[in-house]
Amino acid sequence: MFSKLSSILREVFTEEGGSVASNENRYQRAMAGLLCEVADADNELDPREEAAKTRLLAALLNIDETAASALVNDAKVDSSNSVSLYDYTDKLRQLEQPQRFDLIKAMWGVAYADGKLDPLEDSVIRKTAELLYLDHAMFIKAKLEAQADSNF
């Protein structure tokens, strides 16, 4: 599933113009930025959430953890300059429902990584799902699957 996501995104961003590498980096940073937004929502820096961001991003994009860690570090800078979730979701609206589901599930995974779900984390994920036009049933399914995976 995740390798299919990477190939679809390459295709989409090639159609939009620009080099494949720069467009691919744009969508990868947008995904990393959304994971950072969830982790930062409760204003608590938790090492479990930091580790989850890297691990889930690596799985989501089918890249190694070193590359995922570099993306997360870049996304932290982007996140501090971002004014809204739209900055990220605008780049990702071309995704199909299964890819949107995987992204939202990864966001839930970050939220549950510290063993507690903060209402602000829930809000960020909910808004992101709405901006990406993810079906509500898929939103709930992603939450339940991530919750089961984390033994929350």
Secondary structure, DSSP 8 states (H G I E B T S, - for coil): -HHHHHHHHHHHHHHTSS-HHHHHHHHHHHHHHHHHHHHHTTS---HHHHHHHHHHHHHHHT--HHHHHHHHHHHHHHHHH---THHHHHHHTTS-HHHHHHHHHHHHHHHHTTS---HHHHHHHHHHHHHTT--HHHHHHHHHHHHHHHT-
